[in-house]
């Protein structure tokens, strides 16, 4: 009963962590949406503060879970899997925050012709992370169906890759200055990195599910 109660508490904390991650991704998507509308740097700075705060909250919750895990909240064989999952998940909000910080710190302006595709890429990355969250939550409720959500992650990550490649090709085919092409390329790769990190989490979930089936 002691371990069962502890495990339920960890599961509740992980659900809270998942909520904080998707909140950070909401702020990430909202920031790009607003910036593509107005290119207002004052608004961008304000939006970045919200993204950073959301990422920090996620970090705090993750650390609380890790402390709880090390106080024997779970049996040792489960602990390693969950800690590895959390470590991989942590890279998702980090990557989202980094993309917004890149625009702010490097004073990147997004040309109007690329804004629809960049917003589409941002939206797909957000959907990819939502599928990632679904797969993680299902580990504790209906783990046998977690692989269905993993399939969604894989599909969305492939879609993000396709948009990323086309965007970079179109950027370098355009007549904007060379240095701006490089900045935009790096920004596109950083945004797409969010879906890459989500896919890595899906791979972790896939391994955990496979272990539970043995």
Phi, psi and omega per residue, in radians:
X1 nan -0.664 3.128
X2 -1.029 -0.889 -3.119
X3 -1.159 -0.624 -3.134
X4 -1.109 -0.770 3.120
X5 -1.132 -0.720 3.104
X6 -1.089 -0.741 -3.109
X7 -1.141 -0.693 3.105
X8 -1.079 -0.648 3.128
X9 -1.162 -0.706 3.101
X10 -1.106 -0.767 3.134
X11 -1.059 -0.700 3.115
X12 -1.121 -0.706 3.121
X13 -1.166 -0.656 3.126
X14 -1.171 -0.657 3.060
X15 -1.077 -0.723 3.094
X16 -1.113 -0.687 3.117
X17 -1.110 -0.762 3.106
X18 -1.026 -0.714 3.111
X19 -1.088 -0.681 -3.126
X20 -1.221 -0.601 3.109
X21 -1.146 -0.821 -3.108
X22 -1.206 -0.510 3.054
X23 -1.120 -0.693 3.080
X24 -1.104 -0.689 3.124
X25 -1.228 -0.541 3.038
X26 -1.079 -0.786 3.134
X27 -1.141 -0.666 3.078
X28 -1.021 -0.854 -3.131
X29 -1.169 -0.745 3.135
X30 -1.082 -0.670 -3.131
X31 -1.092 -0.813 3.132
X32 -1.153 -0.665 3.123
X33 -1.064 -0.822 -3.124
X34 -1.181 -0.711 -3.095
X35 -1.171 -0.639 3.115
X36 -1.243 -0.363 3.086
X37 -1.378 -0.731 -2.929
X38 -2.207 -0.367 -3.040
X39 0.962 0.540 -3.120
X40 -1.445 1.968 -3.070
X41 -1.243 -0.543 3.091
X42 -1.127 -0.748 3.098
X43 -1.152 -0.685 3.118
X44 -1.055 -0.774 3.137
X45 -1.072 -0.725 3.113
X46 -1.130 -0.751 3.131
X47 -1.146 -0.668 3.120
X48 -1.082 -0.669 3.112
X49 -1.012 -0.701 3.127
X50 -1.202 -0.705 3.100
X51 -1.086 -0.798 -3.129
X52 -1.082 -0.740 3.131
X53 -1.111 -0.737 3.125
X54 -1.111 -0.700 3.115
X55 -1.158 -0.668 3.137
X56 -1.161 -0.695 3.102
X57 -1.088 -0.757 3.101
X58 -1.057 -0.728 3.106
X59 -1.049 -0.773 -3.115
X60 -1.087 -0.750 -3.141
X61 -1.151 -0.720 3.125
X62 -1.056 -0.735 3.139
X63 -1.123 -0.689 3.099
X64 -1.056 -0.734 3.125
X65 -1.109 -0.761 -3.116
X66 -1.080 -0.718 3.098
X67 -1.086 -0.768 3.125
X68 -1.084 -0.671 -3.136
X69 -1.122 -0.662 -3.106
X70 -1.371 -0.095 3.044
X71 -1.728 0.513 3.062
X72 1.143 0.669 3.090
X73 -1.227 -0.485 3.120
X74 -2.241 2.823 3.018
X75 -1.136 2.580 -3.036
X76 -0.917 -0.674 -3.091
X77 -1.184 -0.496 3.092
X78 -1.426 -0.565 -3.054
X79 -1.019 -0.821 -3.107
X80 -1.053 -0.732 3.141
X81 -1.114 -0.780 -3.088
X82 -1.228 -0.705 3.100
X83 -1.096 -0.703 3.088
X84 -1.130 -0.666 3.102
X85 -1.116 -0.784 3.140
X86 -1.109 -0.718 3.130
X87 -1.078 -0.694 3.127
X88 -1.251 -0.692 3.111
X89 -1.107 -0.604 -3.092
X90 -1.001 -0.482 -3.104
X91 -1.275 -0.304 -3.103
X92 -1.228 -1.021 3.104
X93 -1.129 -0.526 3.084
X94 -1.046 -0.761 -3.118
X95 -1.188 -0.675 3.120
X96 -1.122 -0.802 3.112
X97 -1.081 -0.714 -3.113
X98 -1.076 -0.653 3.138
X99 -1.118 -0.738 3.129
X100 -1.215 -0.718 3.128
X101 -1.091 -0.577 3.128
X102 -1.084 -0.778 3.123
X103 -1.086 -0.763 -3.072
X104 -1.182 -0.919 -3.037
X105 -1.263 -0.577 -3.089
X106 -1.703 0.100 3.079
X107 0.914 0.854 -3.104
X108 -1.427 2.222 3.015
X109 -1.794 2.334 -3.124
X110 -1.694 1.953 3.132
X111 -1.012 2.545 -3.044
X112 -0.993 -0.614 -3.070
X113 -1.200 -0.319 -3.121
X114 -1.775 -0.118 -3.054
X115 -1.105 -0.775 3.135
X116 -1.033 -0.731 -3.125
X117 -1.229 -0.644 3.107
X118 -1.158 -0.727 3.099
X119 -1.136 -0.626 3.078
X120 -1.129 -0.716 3.113
X121 -1.113 -0.767 3.113
X122 -1.046 -0.764 -3.124
X123 -1.126 -0.711 3.129
X124 -1.154 -0.686 3.087
X125 -1.093 -0.698 3.095
X126 -1.089 -0.780 3.116
X127 -1.122 -0.632 3.124
X128 -1.116 -0.750 3.109
X129 -1.173 -0.647 3.076
X130 -1.043 -0.727 3.084
X131 -1.150 -0.639 3.081
X132 -1.065 -0.803 3.123
X133 -1.069 -0.720 3.110
X134 -1.043 -0.745 -3.121
X135 -1.147 -0.679 -3.141
X136 -1.194 -0.771 3.128
X137 -1.081 -0.620 -3.127
X138 -1.239 -0.294 3.074
X139 -1.044 -0.518 -3.060
X140 -1.827 -0.146 -3.115
X141 -2.007 -0.880 -3.127
X142 -2.539 1.176 -2.948
X143 -1.022 -0.438 -3.136
X144 -1.161 -0.378 3.129
X145 -1.704 0.041 -3.135
X146 -1.078 -0.525 -3.104
X147 -1.187 -0.393 3.086
X148 -1.124 -0.772 3.108
X149 -1.172 -0.594 3.104
X150 -1.088 -0.649 3.087
X151 -1.060 -0.669 3.095
X152 -1.123 -0.720 3.125
X153 -1.016 -0.835 -3.105
X154 -1.053 -0.746 -3.139
X155 -1.119 -0.781 -3.102
X156 -1.228 -0.622 3.101
X157 -1.134 -0.684 3.084
X158 -1.124 -0.673 3.106
X159 -1.136 -0.711 3.101
X160 -1.099 -0.717 3.103
X161 -1.038 -0.731 -3.119
X162 -1.113 -0.803 3.134
X163 -1.148 -0.712 3.118
X164 -1.001 -0.849 -3.116
X165 -1.091 -0.778 3.133
X166 -1.139 -0.703 3.136
X167 -1.086 -0.821 -3.126
X168 -1.102 -0.707 3.103
X169 -1.079 -0.773 -3.138
X170 -1.179 -0.614 3.104
X171 -1.077 -0.807 -3.097
X172 -1.345 -0.278 3.067
X173 -1.513 -0.164 -3.100
X174 -1.414 3.045 -3.099
X175 -1.803 0.334 3.085
X176 -1.323 2.883 -3.083
X177 -1.055 2.599 -3.087
X178 -1.015 -0.725 -3.111
X179 -1.165 -0.553 3.099
X180 -1.241 -0.606 3.074
X181 -1.034 -0.763 -3.119
X182 -1.141 -0.734 3.108
X183 -1.090 -0.785 -3.128
X184 -1.158 -0.687 3.085
X185 -1.017 -0.826 -3.122
X186 -1.119 -0.638 3.111
X187 -1.142 -0.791 3.140
X188 -1.055 -0.739 3.138
X189 -1.141 -0.652 3.128
X190 -1.180 -0.738 3.094
X191 -1.063 -0.866 -3.133
X192 -1.074 -0.432 3.103
X193 -1.054 -0.434 3.100
X194 -1.073 -0.783 3.134
X195 -1.219 -0.573 3.077
X196 -1.084 -0.769 3.134
X197 -1.146 -0.663 3.107
X198 -1.115 -0.664 3.106
X199 -1.114 -0.656 3.098
X200 -1.080 -0.666 3.076
X201 -1.125 -0.748 3.096
X202 -1.009 -0.672 3.098
X203 -1.106 -0.682 3.097
X204 -1.106 -0.779 -3.140
X205 -1.089 -0.718 3.138
X206 -1.022 -0.723 3.137
X207 -1.169 -0.751 -3.139
X208 -1.092 -0.742 3.114
X209 -1.080 -0.767 -3.134
X210 -1.058 -0.709 3.130
X211 -1.125 -0.690 -3.098
X212 -1.212 -0.438 -3.128
X213 -1.408 -0.300 -3.111
X214 -1.293 nan nan
